[in-house]
Structures are given as C-alpha cells and as structure tokens.
Amino acid sequence: MKLILSIAGLALALLSQPAFAQKSKDTLRFPVSDMEAGIDPYLLPGTFHYGWAPSVYDNLLGFNPVKSEFVGQLAKSWSQTNDTTYEYELRPGVKWHDGQPVTADDVVYTISYLIDPKVKLRYKAYWTWIKSVEKLGPNKIRITSKTPVPDGLMWMAGSTPIYPKHVHEPLANKLDFAAKPVGTGPYRIVKFDKNTGIIAERYKQFVATPAKAAAGIGRVVAEPINDSGTIVAAMLTGQADAATNLPADQAAALQQTGRFEVTLTPPALAYTFFGFPTKGAENVKALGDKRVRLAIAKSVDRKALLQAQYGELADQLQPAEALCSREQLGCAYGKSAPDYDPAGAKKLLAEAGYPDGFDVVINCFPINNVEATAVAGMLRAVGIRAAVRQHPIAQRVQLLSQGKVDIGYYGWSGGAMFEVSSQLARHFTSGEYEDPVLTKMATDTFTMMNDAERRKAVAKVLDYAYENAYVFPMLPTRPILTHTKEVTIVAQNEIRASQVTAIHEFRWK
C-alpha cells in the first residue's frame, strides 16, 4: 500500500510537467532488464535474445500455427525429397542490413559454422542431426540429415537464423558480431552498447510473411535498467513506454494513474510444471510411492495458483492442459493434471502409510518462487510439511544428478518451437525420471516421420507419465506487460513460439 501511495503521489507531482510521449516521433522507449553483450542466439542464448533476435535476423522458414503450415522467410520454396534430404531456394533480391545481397553462400556458411566440431555452443545438440550442407546454385541449398528426423524443417523455422558470411566469417572473436549484428529482419541495429542501450530502426526493405510481421514502429530505444523502481520512475516521467514483468503492486499503481494499461503478452508455448525426479525418493522415501505423488498433485489448486501469479488477469487464463500445445507438430495427449481434491489427497496419503504427512523441499527457479510458495502452502493444508528452496537455472542439472531435488517446480519455454521433440527430450530422455519404458517410448518418437502416427505415440508417452505421476503441467507462462495507452501488440491473441514478445510486434494504437 505504501508503494501504491508513493507512486500515486509521484504521479500527481508530475502532472504539471510536460509529457514525453513519443508516438508523435514514432519512437518506442522499452527498458531492458536483462541486457546481454550482444544479439546472438547461438553464443548468447537466453531470455534477452527472444525479444531481439527475431526482429534482427530471419530463418529460412517460418511456421504459421493457425494453419499448421510452414511459410517462407528467406526461402521462397523448399522440399523434402526423401526422409533425410531437404532443399531450399532463396527469395531473390533480399539484402542484408548493410545492403549486400543474401546468397546460398550465407546459408551454407551459417549451417557449417553450427555443425563445425571446433565451434563450441551451449545448445550444439540442436544441430547434431545435420550431416552436411551444400550449395546447389547461387540461391539453392541442400541439407542432409544423418538419420530421418521429423523436426528437420522446424529447426530451420524455429532456431536457425542465417548470418552474413561476409561479416561473420572474418571475425576472430564472434562475439564482436553480436555487438554489431547484421541481419535481414524487421529492425536494423543502429547502436548497441551493453552499458547505454540499443537503438533500432525499421528496415524498410523487409518483406512481411504470415509468420513474421513488419516493424510497426519506426524507432526503438532500449535503455538497460535492472531495478523495477527505476523503470517505474522512467514510465512516470515519460522516459519509457512499456515494461514487462513489473511486480504486481507496481504495475497496479501505474494503472491507477490512468495513463497506463496492464495486459498479458500473447499466448505462448511456455509453461510451468510440477515433477518428482526419481532420485528425490532417495531423500524422501514417500516420493517413491505413486499414490503419494498423485496425492500431492491432487493437493494443488491450479486455479488458485493462477490467482496468486496473475491477480486480476487470472480470469483471462486457464491452467496448462499438458506438457505441449496442440499447435505443435507431434503434440497429442489424453490426460492432464488431476482435479483439485484435498480430501482425496489425504485419503491417498493415509493408504500409502503417511496419514501425518512428511517433510519435503520444493526446488524452483527464482522466477517461479511465487507459484512454488503457494504450492507449499497447499501441501501443508493436507499435512505435508513443504518448504521452498530457490536456485539458479544453471544449477538444476547438477542438483538433479546429485539427487538433491525432492520435488521440482520449474518453468520451461516449451522449446519455443512449434514441434514437440524438444519437450520429450527435455522431460523424458534426460534421466530425470529413471524409467526405461518411458525413455524408450519417448525416444521412439524421434524418428517417426508421419505426424498423425507420431501424435498417437506422443499421447501414449504423456499419458504414461501422468499415470505414473511423474510430472504434471501447472500454469501457462504469460509475462505481464505494463504500457502506455498508446501501445499495443499485433495479433494479440494468436499463439507464439516464445513467451517473450519480439520488438517488431509492438504497435501504436
């Protein structure tokens, strides 16, 4: 309450000052709270690149989830001549931001860079399926896979931006490219400085496709600001037009001034989930009993979780149905998390021999702390003495391997790609759930080329995981956007691959 009053007071004090609205100048001021050293999704993967990389770079393909079909970005045509061979023909006349033409040499160079054993990348495994890439002509390329992969086209649509050979190849330190990026996307980077920010201008030669809109605003200025209070002050003084994931009380206080709106970003593939890693039972014996795991799932009121996480905006949302979205190729499921049933949970606990509950720790990332804390309270209501322990994202794998995660409440991007393979790999082939039947079922889907058959197989994988109470979907991940009343987002209600809204999707009303 004190914060709301202080912000409201500051707003009143500022009413006599001139506004700094930038719609008339066609300039969006959008503070960055997670500034990286550059824009390079290969060397600097993370939340930051989801907002900027799609606006600077293009892939060969895009994907239209509404029609469930691939569309061209840099490629005007493409074909899969057999289970392991893909051919692409580039759109003529496309130019890099520096005016040089895009050719097959750029594509061959980019793919060769990604699969070069000497090039170290955090997510190198994304391209290990590629055996070779070759130039067939000035604008034609062939990519050959080592084995049949159902997601070969999707990797070219979701996670493989093409880089300019003439700029990237000569650089001894490839991070230099990240700081001075050159792409073909909707925005051209005019300035990039980690300490002072980014200036981007609309690239007028960009041609929109059904998978990627043209830039809707002429200029974007992004100042690095890590403190939410400073961002709020910037918005109140007219130095910022939009911000994501402000604390709920600060967003509400801004809305009360009458100058700002608080909305959800478009729906996306990201979600949170509640899982019981196999090794957790080494610390908490009760977790080895399927009845106990199911009882815990029945103890969680997911609609109340929505309220805790999203406040008044929760009415616009529903709990996540599954560990994938039906818009993703290969996704299907028959079961979801059980209904909230605390009486049924207590009955199961008693049947399993734990009528008085037990002690357990829920591990989570800091960003998931609100949800995990709410879940801990729900478990305590049925007699399970739950505590919450946060840890950095980078420590998750290590803690799992050491058996130090009793229960995990985590968020995940859903692969940020309209294809289900990354979900199955993330959840069921990483050793988190030590069930050889589950691992084989998931692995078998990786070479199924027929989408209908693969959906049936994937549904069996997910249903098996639910039946054994290994992991359950919780909430969709929808960042909260606080913005002036002049700002909106194109196609607000259409699902995106990433929960982070790309810069080129912002518009003036």
C-alpha positions in Angstrom: 0.0 0.0 0.0 2.8 2.4 0.8 4.3 1.8 -2.6 1.0 2.5 -4.3 0.6 5.7 -2.4 4.1 6.8 -3.2 3.7 6.1 -6.9 0.3 7.8 -6.9 1.8 10.8 -5.2 4.7 11.0 -7.6 2.3 10.8 -10.5 0.3 13.8 -9.1 3.5 15.7 -8.7 4.4 15.0 -12.3 1.1 16.1 -13.8 2.3 19.7 -14.0 5.4 18.6 -16.0 5.4 18.2 -19.8 4.7 14.7 -21.1 7.3 13.0 -23.2 5.0 10.9 -25.3 6.9 9.6 -28.3 4.1 8.3 -30.6 4.4 11.6 -32.5 8.1 10.8 -33.0 7.4 7.2 -33.8 9.8 6.1 -31.1 9.2 3.3 -28.6 11.2 3.5 -25.3 11.4 0.0 -23.9 13.8 -0.6 -21.0 15.8 -3.8 -20.9 16.3 -5.5 -17.6 18.3 -8.5 -18.8 20.8 -6.8 -21.2 23.3 -9.1 -22.8 26.6 -8.3 -24.5 25.0 -8.6 -27.9 22.3 -10.1 -30.0 23.4 -13.6 -30.9 21.1 -16.6 -30.1 23.9 -19.0 -30.7 26.6 -17.6 -28.4 24.2 -15.7 -26.0 21.1 -17.9 -25.7 18.6 -16.7 -23.1 15.5 -14.6 -22.5 17.1 -11.5 -23.9 17.5 -12.9 -27.4 13.9 -14.0 -27.7 12.9 -10.3 -27.7 15.5 -9.1 -30.1 16.9 -11.8 -32.4 13.6 -12.4 -34.4 13.5 -8.7 -35.1 17.0 -8.6 -36.4 17.5 -11.9 -38.1 15.5 -14.3 -40.3 15.4 -18.0 -40.7 15.0 -19.9 -43.9 11.4 -20.7 -42.9 8.6 -19.6 -40.5 5.6 -21.5 -39.2 2.0 -20.5 -39.2 0.4 -22.3 -36.2 -3.1 -21.1 -37.1 -2.9 -23.1 -40.4 -0.3 -25.5 -39.2 1.9 -24.9 -42.2 5.4 -23.7 -43.0 5.9 -20.4 -44.7 8.9 -18.9 -46.3 11.1 -16.3 -44.7 14.5 -16.2 -46.6 13.4 -19.3 -48.6 10.8 -18.9 -51.3 10.4 -22.6 -51.8 11.5 -25.8 -50.1 11.1 -29.5 -50.4 12.0 -32.7 -48.6 12.9 -35.1 -51.4 13.3 -38.0 -49.0 13.5 -38.7 -45.3 17.0 -37.2 -45.0 17.2 -34.6 -47.7 16.0 -31.0 -47.6 16.3 -28.5 -50.4 15.7 -24.7 -50.2 15.6 -21.9 -52.8 16.1 -18.4 -51.6 13.9 -15.4 -52.3 15.6 -13.2 -54.9 16.5 -9.6 -54.1 16.8 -10.0 -50.3 19.5 -7.8 -48.8 21.4 -7.7 -45.6 21.0 -4.6 -43.4 24.4 -3.4 -44.9 23.0 -3.6 -48.5 24.8 -6.8 -49.5 22.7 -9.5 -51.2 21.7 -12.7 -49.4 23.0 -15.8 -51.3 23.3 -19.5 -50.8 26.9 -18.9 -49.5 25.4 -17.3 -46.4 23.2 -20.3 -45.6 26.0 -22.8 -46.3 28.3 -20.8 -44.1 25.9 -20.5 -41.2 25.0 -24.2 -41.1 28.6 -25.2 -41.5 29.5 -22.9 -38.6 26.9 -24.5 -36.4 27.9 -28.1 -37.1 31.7 -27.5 -37.0 33.1 -29.6 -34.2 35.5 -26.8 -33.3 32.7 -24.3 -32.7 31.6 -24.6 -29.0 27.9 -23.7 -28.5 25.7 -24.2 -25.4 23.0 -25.8 -27.5 25.2 -27.5 -30.0 22.9 -30.6 -29.9 20.2 -28.6 -31.7 22.1 -29.2 -35.0 23.8 -32.6 -34.5 21.2 -34.2 -36.7 22.7 -32.4 -39.7 25.2 -34.5 -41.7 26.1 -31.9 -44.4 25.1 -28.7 -46.2 25.9 -27.9 -49.8 25.4 -25.2 -52.4 23.4 -26.3 -55.5 23.4 -22.9 -57.1 23.5 -19.1 -56.3 20.2 -19.4 -54.4 19.8 -23.1 -53.8 20.9 -25.2 -50.8 20.7 -28.8 -49.8 20.8 -30.0 -46.2 21.2 -33.7 -45.5 20.4 -35.3 -42.1 22.2 -38.2 -40.6 19.0 -40.1 -39.9 15.3 -39.4 -40.5 14.2 -36.6 -38.2 10.6 -35.4 -38.0 11.6 -31.9 -37.0 14.2 -31.1 -39.7 12.1 -28.4 -41.3 11.1 -27.0 -37.9 14.7 -26.4 -36.8 15.1 -24.2 -39.9 11.9 -22.4 -38.9 12.4 -22.1 -35.2 16.0 -21.9 -34.1 18.4 -21.3 -37.0 18.8 -17.6 -38.0 21.0 -17.1 -41.0 24.1 -14.9 -40.7 26.0 -12.9 -43.4 29.2 -14.8 -44.3 31.0 -11.6 -45.4 30.5 -10.1 -41.9 30.7 -13.1 -39.6 33.4 -15.3 -41.1 36.3 -12.8 -40.9 35.8 -12.1 -37.2 38.3 -13.8 -34.9 36.0 -13.2 -31.9 32.4 -14.0 -33.0 31.0 -12.0 -30.0 32.1 -8.9 -32.0 29.3 -9.8 -34.4 26.8 -9.9 -31.5 27.6 -6.3 -30.6 27.3 -5.2 -34.2 24.7 -7.5 -35.7 23.7 -7.5 -39.3 20.6 -9.4 -40.4 17.7 -9.2 -42.8 14.9 -8.8 -40.2 12.3 -6.0 -39.5 14.8 -3.9 -37.5 18.3 -2.7 -38.2 20.5 -2.1 -35.2 21.9 1.4 -35.3 23.6 1.3 -31.9 24.4 -1.5 -29.4 26.1 -0.8 -26.1 25.7 -3.0 -23.1 26.1 0.0 -20.8 24.0 2.6 -22.5 21.5 0.6 -24.6 20.1 -0.2 -28.0 18.8 1.9 -30.8 17.0 0.1 -33.6 15.3 1.5 -36.8 12.8 0.0 -39.1 14.3 -1.9 -42.0 12.2 -0.6 -44.9 13.2 -3.4 -47.3 11.9 -6.1 -45.0 9.0 -8.1 -46.6 6.4 -9.4 -44.1 5.3 -13.0 -44.2 2.4 -14.8 -42.5 4.9 -15.9 -39.9 6.6 -12.5 -39.3 5.1 -9.1 -39.4 7.0 -6.0 -40.5 8.1 -3.5 -37.8 5.1 -1.4 -36.7 7.2 1.4 -35.1 9.9 3.4 -36.8 12.4 3.5 -34.0 13.0 1.6 -30.7 15.2 2.9 -27.9 16.1 0.3 -25.2 17.9 1.6 -22.1 19.4 -1.0 -19.7 17.6 -0.7 -16.3 17.7 -3.5 -13.9 15.7 -2.0 -11.0 11.9 -2.2 -11.3 11.6 1.0 -9.2 13.8 2.9 -11.7 11.7 1.6 -14.5 8.5 2.8 -12.8 10.1 6.2 -12.4 11.0 6.2 -16.1 7.5 5.4 -17.1 6.0 8.1 -14.8 8.4 10.7 -16.2 7.6 9.8 -19.8 11.0 8.2 -20.4 9.6 4.7 -21.0 6.5 3.5 -22.8 6.4 -0.2 -21.8 7.9 -2.7 -19.4 7.5 -6.4 -18.8 7.1 -8.3 -15.6 7.0 -5.4 -13.2 5.9 -6.5 -9.7 2.1 -6.7 -9.5 1.8 -3.9 -7.0 3.9 -1.6 -9.1 2.0 -2.4 -12.3 -1.3 -1.8 -10.5 -0.1 1.5 -9.1 0.9 2.6 -12.6 -2.5 1.6 -13.9 -4.2 3.7 -11.2 -2.6 6.8 -12.6 -4.9 6.5 -15.6 -2.0 6.7 -18.1 -1.1 3.0 -18.3 -2.6 -0.3 -19.0 -1.6 -3.8 -17.7 -2.2 -6.6 -20.2 -0.9 -10.1 -20.8 1.5 -10.8 -23.6 0.2 -13.1 -26.3 -0.3 -16.9 -25.5 2.8 -19.0 -26.0 4.2 -22.5 -25.6 5.9 -21.8 -22.3 4.5 -23.4 -19.1 5.4 -24.3 -15.5 5.3 -27.9 -14.3 5.5 -29.9 -11.1 7.8 -33.0 -11.2 9.1 -35.8 -9.0 12.6 -36.7 -10.1 13.4 -40.3 -9.5 16.4 -39.6 -7.2 14.2 -37.4 -5.0 12.9 -40.6 -3.4 16.4 -41.3 -2.1 15.9 -38.3 0.2 12.2 -38.6 0.8 11.1 -42.2 0.7 7.4 -41.3 0.5 8.0 -39.9 -3.0 8.8 -43.3 -4.3 5.1 -44.2 -3.9 2.9 -43.3 -6.8 0.0 -42.8 -4.5 1.9 -40.1 -2.7 2.9 -38.3 -5.9 -0.7 -38.4 -7.0 -1.9 -37.1 -3.6 0.5 -34.2 -4.0 -0.9 -33.4 -7.4 -4.5 -33.6 -6.0 -3.5 -31.1 -3.3 -2.7 -28.3 -5.8 -5.4 -25.9 -6.7 -4.2 -24.7 -10.1 -6.9 -22.0 -10.4 -5.8 -20.6 -7.1 -2.2 -20.7 -8.4 -3.3 -18.6 -11.4 -4.8 -16.1 -9.0 -1.6 -15.9 -6.9 0.6 -15.4 -10.0 -1.6 -13.1 -12.2 -4.0 -11.4 -9.8 -7.0 -9.8 -11.7 -5.6 -11.0 -15.0 -6.1 -14.6 -13.9 -9.7 -14.5 -15.2 -8.3 -14.5 -18.7 -6.3 -17.7 -18.2 -6.8 -21.4 -17.7 -4.3 -23.9 -16.2 -1.9 -25.6 -18.7 -3.6 -28.7 -20.2 -0.4 -30.6 -21.0 3.4 -30.6 -21.4 2.9 -29.5 -25.0 0.4 -27.4 -27.1 -1.8 -28.9 -29.8 -0.4 -26.2 -32.2 2.9 -28.0 -32.0 3.6 -30.7 -34.6 3.5 -34.1 -33.0 1.7 -33.0 -29.8 -1.3 -35.0 -28.5 -2.5 -36.1 -25.1 -5.4 -37.6 -23.3 -4.8 -36.8 -19.7 -3.8 -33.7 -17.7 -3.2 -32.9 -14.0 -5.9 -34.3 -11.7 -8.6 -32.1 -10.3 -8.1 -30.3 -7.0 -9.2 -32.8 -4.4 -7.7 -32.3 -0.9 -9.9 -34.9 0.7 -8.8 -37.4 -1.9 -5.2 -36.4 -1.4 -5.5 -37.1 2.4 -7.1 -40.5 1.7 -4.2 -41.5 -0.6 -1.6 -40.3 1.9 -3.3 -42.5 4.6 -3.4 -45.5 2.2 0.3 -45.1 1.5 1.1 -45.0 5.2 1.6 -41.3 5.6 -1.5 -40.0 7.4 0.6 -37.5 9.3 2.4 -36.3 6.2 6.2 -35.9 5.9 8.9 -33.3 5.3 9.8 -32.3 1.7 11.5 -29.5 -0.2 10.2 -27.9 -3.4 13.1 -26.7 -5.6 12.4 -23.9 -8.0 14.0 -21.1 -10.1 13.7 -17.6 -8.5 11.2 -16.6 -11.2 8.8 -19.4 -10.1 9.0 -18.7 -6.4 5.5 -17.2 -6.1 3.9 -20.3 -7.5 6.2 -22.7 -5.6 5.5 -21.0 -2.3 1.7 -21.1 -3.0 2.0 -24.9 -3.7 3.9 -25.4 -0.5 1.0 -23.8 1.4 -1.4 -26.1 -0.3 0.6 -29.2 0.6 0.8 -28.1 4.2 -3.0 -27.9 4.2 -3.1 -31.7 3.7 -0.4 -32.4 6.2 2.7 -32.4 4.0 5.3 -30.1 5.6 6.7 -28.5 2.5 9.4 -25.8 2.2 10.7 -24.0 -0.8 14.3 -23.7 -1.9 15.3 -21.4 -4.8 18.4 -22.0 -7.0 19.8 -20.5 -10.3 18.7 -22.1 -13.5 22.3 -23.2 -14.2 22.3 -25.4 -11.1 19.3 -27.5 -12.0 21.0 -30.3 -13.9 23.8 -30.6 -11.2 21.3 -30.8 -8.4 19.2 -33.4 -10.2 22.2 -35.6 -10.8 23.2 -35.3 -7.2 19.7 -36.3 -6.0 19.2 -33.0 -4.3 15.8 -32.2 -5.8 12.9 -33.8 -3.9 10.2 -32.1 -5.9 10.8 -29.6 -8.8 8.5 -26.7 -9.7 10.1 -25.2 -12.8 9.2 -23.2 -15.8 10.2 -24.0 -19.3 9.9 -22.4 -22.7 8.2 -25.3 -24.3 11.1 -25.4 -26.7 10.0 -22.1 -28.2 9.3 -24.1 -31.3 6.1 -25.5 -32.8 7.4 -29.0 -32.6 7.1 -31.5 -29.7 10.5 -33.2 -29.9 12.3 -30.8 -27.6 9.6 -31.3 -24.9 10.0 -35.0 -25.0 13.8 -34.7 -24.9 13.6 -32.2 -22.0 11.3 -34.2 -19.8 11.9 -37.9 -20.7 15.3 -38.6 -22.1 17.4 -36.5 -19.7 17.5 -39.0 -16.9 15.2 -37.0 -14.7 12.7 -39.9 -14.5 14.6 -43.2 -14.4 12.0 -45.4 -16.2 13.4 -47.3 -19.2 9.9 -47.9 -20.6 9.2 -44.1 -20.6 12.6 -43.3 -22.1 12.2 -45.8 -24.9 8.6 -44.6 -25.7 9.9 -41.0 -25.9 13.0 -41.9 -27.9 11.0 -43.9 -30.4 9.0 -40.8 -31.4 12.2 -39.0 -32.6 12.3 -40.8 -35.9 8.6 -41.0 -36.7 8.1 -39.1 -39.9 4.3 -39.3 -40.1 2.7 -36.6 -37.9 -0.5 -38.4 -37.3 1.3 -41.6 -36.1 3.7 -39.6 -34.0 0.9 -37.7 -32.3 -0.6 -41.1 -31.2 2.8 -42.2 -29.9 3.4 -38.9 -28.1 0.0 -39.1 -26.4 1.0 -42.5 -25.0 4.2 -41.0 -23.7 2.5 -38.2 -21.9 -0.4 -40.3 -20.6 2.1 -42.9 -19.3 4.0 -40.1 -17.4 0.7 -38.8 -15.9 -0.5 -42.3 -15.0 2.8 -42.9 -13.1 2.5 -39.4 -11.5 6.0 -38.4 -12.7 5.2 -34.8 -13.8 2.2 -32.6 -14.2 1.5 -29.4 -16.1 0.7 -26.4 -14.0 0.3 -22.9 -15.5 0.8 -21.2 -18.8 3.6 -18.6 -18.8 2.3 -15.2 -19.9 4.5 -12.2 -19.0 2.7 -9.1 -17.8 3.1 -6.0 -20.0 2.7 -2.6 -18.4 2.4 0.1 -21.1 1.1 3.5 -22.1 -2.4 3.6 -23.6 -0.8 4.3 -27.0 1.0 0.9 -27.2 -0.4 -2.4 -28.3 0.9 -5.7 -29.8 0.0 -7.1 -33.3 -2.3 -10.2 -33.3 -2.6 -10.0 -29.5 -4.5 -13.3 -29.2 -2.5 -15.5 -31.6 -0.2 -18.1 -30.1 3.6 -17.5 -30.3 6.5 -19.9 -30.0 8.2 -17.7 -27.4 6.6 -16.1 -24.3 8.8 -13.0 -24.9 7.2 -10.6 -27.3 9.6 -9.7 -30.1 10.3 -6.0 -30.6 8.9 -5.8 -34.1 5.4 -6.9 -32.8 4.8 -3.7 -30.9 2.4 -1.2 -32.5 0.9 2.2 -31.8 -2.9 2.2 -31.4 
